[in-house]
Amino acid sequence: MPLLRRFVTAVPRRGRRHTVAGVRRVLRPRGALVLHDVDGAFVFALRAALATGLLAVPLALAGRADLAVYAMLGSFTTTFGRNLPYGRRARVLALVALVMTACVACGSGLGAWLRPEQSTGGAVVVAAATALVAGAAKFVCDLTRLGGLGAVMVLFAFAVAAHATPSFADVLPCTGAAAAGAGLAWLLGVLGRLVHPDRPRRLAVATALREVAALLEADPGASRSSRHGATVAVLQAYRSLGRPPPTSARRTGPRHDPGLLRLVDGAWAALVGSSRWTPDARAATARRLRERARPLTRRRGSRRPVADEPAVPAPADALRAAELLVGRPHGPHRPAVLAVPALRMALGTAVAGGLAVLLHLEHGYWAAVSAAAVLHSVNVRTTAQRAVQRTVGTAAGLLLALAVLAARPGAVALTVVIVLLEFLLEYVVVRNYALGVVFLTPMALLLSDLATPAPAGELILDRATGSVIGIVVGLLCALLVVHDRAAVRVRHALDHCRAAAVRAEDALDHRTGPPDTGVRLRLAEAVVELREADDAAAGELWPAEIDPSELAAAEQHAYDLLARLEHRA
């Protein structure tokens, strides 16, 4: 109390008013229950369910439900790389499979050694190790921009293994089951290349076309967010396409399809050049873009090349995909910027796990996982949204879990139910996280019951208590650990955008021919980074102290230059 009193008196009265206003602003969970449209969700969910069930169900039938749990933990590899092209997906899933297997191996070994369910000291050490895994997983997922549940699934695999492995003799079989599950997930993740070889690229292009169409349909005076979303989608489509195909008509197979590239070129031309179009021209182009996007999402025609006809007249050299490599965009994404969210994640899981140990919860790691799920976000505002989504989803999920456990299913039936829940989870979580938690909650409960059976009432009570602890601790960590680097990121992004604009102006002033596509690429990525940095800082307790009109002017100037560069090209 004396320390808190000293802190409060040290903050000026005006600063306290700003702090209260900041808390109200960032804790406003607007948009927490919004549903999003996603292509390919059914196929991805079906692949995840197959990866979960193809090994787990036979193991349960053979009487090894304990190993089925570890096989399912390894199969969570499939939740990564949802939208990546097959080549990059194969590399990413291979690394994730190794990480998931290593988490199960380390967690199993640590749990067999320390016996956290029997020793308070061992439980404390396991909670600390869980926090380290959570922080490291958050940092790496942010650095590599692996979206989805990401770090939470890595943490969950480690935590379950650390609390469910009874002895050292079980470490090797459990690790082997996890490795088999991860390997199967990798195989199913890349097997689609034989059936729909170009589907990830088609979905990326379809998303870009629809985002640009939404921009054209939006009010020109209030379309900043639509323009940003369209720019991100178009750049992602170029990266998904990789190197452009040869222009020869003899090479128009799935890997050399000029139609996709020309569609994205047309979308780019509409994105940067539509500011001077008439409303009728914008509406007509938006309709054509949506018409072109519709067949790209169908699975039947994904083996056929797209017709080589642009939706709108495409420029001769419109930001070819050869210049947009699959690597990360430019911008000040330095490790220092990502350190604070990782620190929040580690601190939140450590505190939540420690409180669960003090309260002697049987499944204390659920508190740590709940805190990690809330803190697996961009800023304080999105943490508040995750807290609301977690609360609503957990309440509904506990009722669903209670209904399943009340039926007293056997090990095989329990495994089949978990597979079904995994399908539903992956199908809805990309639309809204709260819907995903509705199925994630009973799935986690049933996995724990399959690993270490316990009375249904005890499981429900532990889950509810752990969720409350994790959500509260996660929110407090987000508020108390100030992300001062977010404001620094905005300043760096603004400087980077201005420097890219200067290079673009120089290219326009001193060249008579088409400007270098690299100039346009750097400017486009700089303006995307500027908006993302500003949005991230705006959701923190103390946002960047930069005049919003200054940022808006820099963003508008960048898009004006892109339009001039495109006209020159």
ROVEXZA-364258 format. One record per residue (C-alpha): x, y, z; residue in three letters. Coordinates in steps of 0.001 Angstrom, whole numbers, padded with zeros to 6 digits, always signed. Example, Ala and Ser with C-alpha at 12.3 -4.5 7.8 and 13.67 -1.06 7.14 Angstrom:
% ROVEXZA-364258
+012300-004500+007800ALA
+013670-001060+007140SER
//
This chain:
% ROVEXZA-364258
+000000+000000+000000MET
+002707+002604+000796PRO
+004338+001824-002577LEU
+001017+002175-004393LEU
+000270+005454-002529ARG
+003690+006802-003466ARG
+003127+005880-007123PHE
-000289+007562-007228VAL
+000980+010772-005645THR
+003952+010800-008032ALA
+001622+010893-011043VAL
+000369+014421-011738PRO
-003385+014970-011574ARG
-003524+015623-015313ARG
-001504+012488-015991GLY
-003913+010490-013855ARG
-006823+011764-015933ARG
-004975+010706-019095HIS
-004296+007287-017564THR
-007957+006745-016651VAL
-009016+007838-020133ALA
-006431+005499-021648GLY
-007711+002557-019614VAL
-011274+003252-020717ARG
-010144+003563-024325ARG
-008111+000353-024550VAL
-010513-001787-022493LEU
-013405-001045-024823ARG
-013884-004494-026430PRO
-015533-003193-029591ARG
-015465-005739-032387GLY
-014839-008729-030117ALA
-017800-010687-031513LEU
-017515-009705-035189VAL
-017608-012609-037670LEU
-015099-012690-040531HIS
-015396-014281-043974ASP
-012681-016874-044662VAL
-012017-019001-047739ASP
-011019-022632-047495GLY
-012082-023087-043863ALA
-013858-026406-044467PHE
-010892-028079-046181VAL
-008486-026836-043527PHE
-010757-028054-040704ALA
-011159-031441-042377LEU
-007387-031768-042716ARG
-006935-030885-039029ALA
-009541-033460-037991ALA
-007890-036171-040095LEU
-004486-035342-038626ALA
-005963-035628-035138THR
-007955-038795-035653GLY
-006000-041050-038012LEU
-003540-042007-035282LEU
-005487-041223-032106ALA
-008533-043379-032851VAL
-006529-046576-033644PRO
-004435-046028-030504LEU
-007593-045673-028426ALA
-009024-048826-030005LEU
-005792-050622-029089ALA
-006243-049589-025460GLY
-003532-046907-025461ARG
-005631-043814-024901ALA
-002677-042270-023043ASP
-000568-042353-026204LEU
-003517-041086-028241ALA
-003331-037857-026237VAL
+000299-037280-027253TYR
-000420-038158-030876ALA
-003103-035462-030873MET
-000703-032965-029311LEU
+001734-033574-032151GLY
-001058-033315-034721SER
-001711-029714-033623PHE
+001127-028941-036043THR
-001573-028711-038690THR
-002966-025504-037145THR
+000033-023571-038531PHE
+000616-022395-042096GLY
-003051-022155-043001ARG
-002644-019845-046023ASN
+000939-020512-047057LEU
+001814-021820-050536PRO
+002768-025478-050490TYR
+006515-024977-050822GLY
+006789-022630-047882ARG
+004128-024563-045948ARG
+006247-027712-046154ALA
+009231-025894-044621ARG
+007188-024152-041926VAL
+005285-027282-040895LEU
+008518-029284-040738ALA
+009979-026790-038255LEU
+006725-026642-036274VAL
+006605-030451-036139ALA
+010088-030486-034625LEU
+009095-027805-032103VAL
+005897-029616-031062MET
+007757-032889-030683THR
+010500-031188-028672ALA
+007891-029543-026413CYS
+006289-032905-025702VAL
+009694-034517-025098ALA
+010902-031753-022765CYS
+007562-031491-020997GLY
+007363-035250-020501SER
+010899-035463-019189GLY
+010385-032531-016835LEU
+007073-033873-015567GLY
+008460-037377-014993ALA
+011413-035906-013104TRP
+009656-033322-010918LEU
+006211-034935-010499ARG
+004343-031590-010254PRO
+001126-033295-009116GLU
+002916-034653-006027GLN
+005405-031906-005149SER
+004725-028204-004661THR
+008341-027393-005498GLY
+008103-029419-008677GLY
+004859-027668-009620ALA
+006538-024273-009164VAL
+009462-025257-011393VAL
+007098-026604-014064VAL
+005070-023361-013916ALA
+008271-021346-014398ALA
+009325-023547-017326ALA
+005848-023159-018846THR
+006206-019372-018656ALA
+009571-019504-020433LEU
+008098-021672-023198VAL
+005155-019262-023533ALA
+007373-016187-023847GLY
+009712-017828-026351ALA
+006820-019167-028440ALA
+005136-015750-028506LYS
+008346-014017-029573PHE
+009079-016488-032380VAL
+005475-016532-033650CYS
+005414-012720-033776ASP
+008832-012591-035435LEU
+007804-015057-038146THR
+004235-013743-038333ARG
+002670-017152-037799LEU
-000929-016318-037004GLY
-003764-018378-035599GLY
-003518-019944-032157LEU
+000256-020096-032640GLY
+002100-019899-029346ALA
-000905-021147-027355VAL
-000790-024561-029052MET
+002950-024884-028413VAL
+002405-023971-024762LEU
-000530-026360-024450PHE
+001505-029288-025775ALA
+004304-028601-023279PHE
+001949-028086-020345ALA
-000135-031227-020926VAL
+002982-033361-021339ALA
+004533-031906-018170ALA
+001441-032734-016092HIS
+000418-036095-017592ALA
+003632-038160-017906THR
+003826-040575-014965PRO
+007396-041925-015260SER
+010614-041808-017286PHE
+009645-045091-018980ALA
+006765-043251-020664ASP
+008822-040365-022034VAL
+010058-042156-025142LEU
+006681-043670-026175PRO
+004938-040334-025573CYS
+007527-038475-027640THR
+007271-041076-030391GLY
+003484-040705-030502ALA
+003816-036931-030700ALA
+006398-037224-033483ALA
+004103-039580-035409ALA
+001188-037158-035021GLY
+003321-034215-036117ALA
+004653-036163-039107GLY
+001141-037099-040186LEU
+000054-033455-039854ALA
+002961-032414-042080TRP
+002045-035036-044676LEU
-001606-033996-044790LEU
-000587-030344-044916GLY
+001396-030787-048138VAL
-000636-033627-049658LEU
-003109-031150-051102GLY
-000497-030200-053664ARG
-001350-033405-055539LEU
-005074-032583-055621VAL
-005286-028774-055711HIS
-001740-027625-056487PRO
-002526-023931-056839ASP
-005308-023525-054283ARG
-003400-021405-051685PRO
-002387-018962-054415ARG
-005913-018810-055786ARG
-007356-018091-052351LEU
-004795-015339-051792ALA
-005646-013757-055142VAL
-009380-014061-054444ALA
-008917-012306-051115THR
-006981-009498-052797ALA
-009686-009027-055439LEU
-012444-008877-052835ARG
-010516-006453-050605GLU
-009918-004090-053517VAL
-013588-004410-054490ALA
-014574-003459-050922ALA
-012282-000433-051183LEU
-013921+000658-054435LEU
-017372+000254-052864GLU
-016446+002210-049708ALA
-016971+005916-049222ASP
-013830+007626-050630PRO
-013760+009972-047642GLY
-013779+007190-045039ALA
-011808+004378-046677SER
-008423+004453-044866ARG
-008944+001084-043178SER
-010334-000434-046389SER
-007354+000876-048351ARG
-004913-000580-045843HIS
-006632-003974-045911GLY
-006625-003982-049691ALA
-002925-003069-049860THR
-001997-005841-047426VAL
-004074-008382-049353ALA
-002575-007444-052717VAL
+001001-007581-051401LEU
+000226-010957-049817GLN
-001155-012211-053127ALA
+002059-011210-054900TYR
+004136-013000-052264ARG
+001957-016076-052589SER
+002512-016129-056353LEU
+006288-015931-055978GLY
+008305-015524-059168ARG
+006266-014657-062276PRO
+005835-017256-065020PRO
+007402-016965-068459PRO
+005233-015144-070961THR
+005339-018065-073354SER
+001890-019558-073906ALA
+003407-023010-073907ARG
+004010-022866-070130ARG
+000677-022233-068463THR
+000578-025098-065990GLY
-000346-024761-062309PRO
+003058-023291-061405ARG
+003206-020979-064440HIS
-000266-019443-064642ASP
-000172-015909-066063PRO
-003878-015412-065348GLY
-003400-015160-061583LEU
-000599-012651-061939LEU
-002589-010522-064365ARG
-005559-010530-061981LEU
-003377-009233-059159VAL
-001836-006665-061513ASP
-005342-005450-062309GLY
-006226-005321-058614ALA
-003077-003289-057943TRP
-003952-000865-060740ALA
-007414-000395-059237ALA
-005979+000005-055742LEU
-003582+002834-056540VAL
-005386+004467-059446GLY
-009039+004517-058450SER
-008908+007728-056395SER
-009672+009760-059521ARG
-012287+007392-060924TRP
-015955+008280-061166THR
-018393+006482-058813PRO
-019821+004507-061732ASP
-016361+003322-062805ALA
-015535+002285-059231ARG
-018778+000343-058881ALA
-018376-001399-062238ALA
-014789-002401-061487THR
-015780-003671-058044ALA
-018411-005914-059614ARG
-015883-007306-062112ARG
-013344-007983-059365LEU
-015914-009888-057310ARG
-016953-011874-060368GLU
-013321-012839-060971ARG
-012803-013765-057303ALA
-015764-016144-057157ARG
-014405-018981-059353PRO
-010999-018826-057641LEU
-012499-020152-054392THR
-014042-023233-056031ARG
-012166-026479-055584ARG
-013289-028088-058842ARG
-011405-025833-061200GLY
-008247-025382-059189SER
-006227-027604-061532ARG
-007039-025425-064541ARG
-005157-022203-065256PRO
-007044-018926-064953VAL
-007985-017255-068202ALA
-005311-014782-069219ASP
-007623-011764-069131GLU
-007384-008979-066558PRO
-010435-007721-064658ALA
-009276-004153-065417VAL
-006596-002979-067851PRO
-003317-004003-066199ALA
-000095-001987-066608PRO
+002756-003541-068482ALA
+005070-003848-065465ASP
+002761-003537-062443ALA
+004830-004608-059439LEU
+005702-008051-060703ARG
+005786-010854-058184ALA
+009466-011369-058955ALA
+010144-008174-057014GLU
+007861-009225-054144LEU
+009754-012117-052663LEU
+008274-014452-050096VAL
+010377-012880-047337GLY
+009167-010495-044682ARG
+008223-006938-045599PRO
+010477-004018-044864HIS
+009860-002052-041684GLY
+011103-001614-038136PRO
+010112-005055-036852HIS
+013124-005262-034598ARG
+013331-007770-031742PRO
+013082-004902-029235ALA
+009563-004125-030478VAL
+008480-007746-030007LEU
+010121-008200-026614ALA
+007369-006523-024572VAL
+004488-008740-025840PRO
+006674-011792-025175ALA
+007465-010469-021693LEU
+003763-009959-021030ARG
+003096-013522-022124MET
+005845-014983-019934ALA
+004903-012884-016895LEU
+001185-013604-017255GLY
+001634-017368-017541THR
+004105-017366-014638ALA
+001779-015446-012312VAL
-001326-017398-013337ALA
+000497-020712-013010GLY
+001926-019681-009634GLY
-001520-018724-008308LEU
-002879-022072-009473ALA
-000097-023823-007525VAL
-000881-021786-004405LEU
-004572-022685-004726LEU
-003652-026367-005230HIS
-005644-026713-008452LEU
-005405-030205-009916GLU
-005058-028859-013441HIS
-003271-025630-012661GLY
-001749-025284-016120TYR
-005180-024262-017407TRP
-004719-020927-015652ALA
-001401-020419-017453ALA
-002902-021418-020804VAL
-005851-019043-020292SER
-003502-016162-019486ALA
-001421-016989-022564ALA
-004524-017110-024767ALA
-005592-013658-023574VAL
-002088-012226-024022LEU
-001590-013779-027467HIS
-002608-010443-028939SER
-001235-007252-030488VAL
-001836-004683-027755ASN
-003953-003939-024679VAL
-007075-003310-026750ARG
-006893-006683-028483THR
-006087-008267-025099THR
-009382-006873-023791ALA
-011143-008275-026844GLN
-009545-011664-026248ARG
-010632-011531-022593ALA
-014258-010978-023604VAL
-014055-013697-026241GLN
-012398-016079-023789ARG
-015050-015459-021138THR
-018016-015923-023463VAL
-016512-018928-025223GLY
-015404-020661-022020THR
-018849-020317-020421ALA
-020517-021948-023432ALA
-017744-024518-023776GLY
-018044-025640-020150LEU
-021726-026397-020677LEU
-020841-028438-023761LEU
-018100-030307-021858ALA
-020479-031025-018992LEU
-022992-032530-021406ALA
-020332-034791-022936VAL
-018865-035919-019610LEU
-022342-036566-018192ALA
-022798-039276-020826ALA
-019731-041090-019382ARG
-018167-041962-022776PRO
-015454-044557-023070GLY
-011920-043845-024276ALA
-012721-044511-027932VAL
-015886-042410-027896ALA
-014003-039646-026086LEU
-011314-039687-028771THR
-013901-039447-031553VAL
-015574-036505-029800VAL
-012192-034736-029510ILE
-011618-035212-033252VAL
-015047-033726-033982LEU
-014322-030780-031672LEU
-011008-030198-033448GLU
-012851-029993-036769PHE
-015374-027503-035374LEU
-012618-025493-033690LEU
-010578-025043-036856GLU
-013680-024317-038902TYR
-014930-021427-036737VAL
-011882-019996-034945VAL
-010798-018000-038003VAL
-014239-016406-038128ARG
-014260-015426-034469ASN
-012027-016461-031583TYR
-014979-016667-029156ALA
-016627-019323-031345LEU
-013347-021226-031385GLY
-013123-021180-027577VAL
-016592-022749-027419VAL
-015035-025914-028874PHE
-011495-025430-027573LEU
-012673-025527-023944THR
-014337-028959-024053PRO
-011536-030310-026248MET
-008916-029341-023650ALA
-011073-030793-020873LEU
-011597-034086-022673LEU
-007900-034346-023536LEU
-007060-033931-019853SER
-009692-036498-018892ASP
-008301-038903-021480LEU
-004755-038444-020161ALA
-005589-038504-016427THR
-009251-039400-015758PRO
-010951-037342-013049ALA
-014520-036663-011836PRO
-016464-034411-014198ALA
-017303-031889-011490GLY
-013665-031516-010540GLU
-012630-030955-014148LEU
-015314-028320-014725ILE
-014480-026486-011488LEU
-010735-026503-012219ASP
-011308-025226-015726ARG
-013637-022436-014598ALA
-011291-021354-011805THR
-008236-021520-014038GLY
-009978-019491-016749SER
-010971-016739-014316VAL
-007429-016557-012918ILE
-005854-016528-016379GLY
-008165-013890-017829ILE
-007758-011510-014883VAL
-003991-011978-014706VAL
-003668-011534-018473GLY
-005542-008235-018420LEU
-003521-006937-015473LEU
-000221-007865-017150CYS
-001247-006086-020337ALA
-002081-002943-018357LEU
+000919-002955-016017LEU
+003679-003896-018477VAL
+003905-000729-020574VAL
+004860-001208-024221HIS
+006929+001946-024709ASP
+008537+000506-027847ARG
+005180+000686-029675ALA
+005510+004471-029901ALA
+009104+004128-031074VAL
+007919+001785-033802ARG
+005491+004444-035071VAL
+008237+007056-035268ARG
+010533+004635-037128HIS
+007697+003695-039488ALA
+006954+007349-040202LEU
+010618+008063-040957ASP
+010809+004963-043153HIS
+007680+005978-045071CYS
+009009+009488-045646ARG
+012342+008138-046855ALA
+010588+005786-049272ALA
+008484+008729-050498ALA
+011613+010791-051139VAL
+013088+007944-053217ARG
+009830+007711-055161ALA
+009818+011456-055842GLU
+013401+011256-057000ASP
+012498+008412-059359ALA
+009654+010484-060782LEU
+011779+013614-061227ASP
+014908+012117-062754HIS
+013712+009306-064977ARG
+011924+009383-068286THR
+011154+005681-068470GLY
+009148+003440-066138PRO
+010394+003688-062525PRO
+012038+000750-060821ASP
+009465-001661-059383THR
+011583-001852-056224GLY
+010761+001812-055528VAL
+007046+001033-055613ARG
+007482-002083-053501LEU
+009398-000261-050770ARG
+006872+002557-050705LEU
+003904+000167-050535ALA
+005440-001837-047705GLU
+006401+001355-045864ALA
+002853+002686-045917VAL
+001506-000692-044746VAL
+003987-000740-041863GLU
+003039+002833-040940LEU
-000637+001958-040577ARG
+000073-001287-038671GLU
+002453+000466-036280ALA
-000061+003249-035649ASP
-002907+000797-035042ASP
-000773-001252-032646ALA
+000310+001822-030673ALA
-003233+003224-030582ALA
-004334+000138-028635GLY
-001752+000655-025895GLU
-002346+002518-022640LEU
-000046+005365-023729TRP
-000263+005729-027523PRO
+002391+007371-029659ALA
+002402+011160-029159GLU
+002377+011959-032874ILE
-000165+014216-034505ASP
-002690+011905-036250PRO
-002965+014393-039122SER
+000789+014010-039674GLU
+000419+010258-040054LEU
-002646+010602-042278ALA
-000829+013097-044497ALA
+002191+010792-044867ALA
-000080+007880-045717GLU
-002066+009871-048278GLN
+001116+011247-049849HIS
+002481+007710-050209ALA
-000642+006522-052019TYR
-000596+009597-054276ASP
+003003+008771-055208LEU
+002069+005135-055861LEU
-000638+006325-058246ALA
+001853+008583-060065ARG
+004409+005769-060254LEU
+001774+003435-061646GLU
+000761+006016-064232HIS
+004409+006399-065283ARG
+004771+002619-065573ALA
//
